Amino acid sequence: MNFVQIYLLVVLGIAISILLPVLRQALPQPKGAAPVPLLSRLWAVAKPYLALAIFSLLGGLLVVAAAGDSLKDWKAALLAGYAWDSTLQKLKG
C-alpha cells in the first residue's frame, strides 16, 4: 500500500473514533424528555469534536510517519487511526 492509501485508512479510523461517541450521545432520550430532531441532536453533540477532528487529521500524518513500514496492512492502519484519536479524546477529558 502506498502512503495515500495508508493515510486514508488512518483517517477512516479517526472518523470512526469521532463518530462513535457522537452517535451514542445523539441517541433518542427517554420518553419523558421533549423530542428534539435527530439533526439538531447530532449537531449539538458533534460541535465540540470538530476541532479535535482537524487536529487528529494532522496528527494522522504523524502516525503514518512514525509507524513507517509497519502499517502495511489495512487493519493496522485503521486501528492506528482509531487508537490515535481515542487516546486524544481520553487525554482531552
Secondary structure, DSSP 8 states (H G I E B T S, - for coil): --HHHHHHHHHHHHHHHHHHHHHHHTS---TTS----HHHHHHHHHHHHHHHHHHHHHHHHHHHHHHGGG--SHHHHHHHHHHHHHHHHHHH-
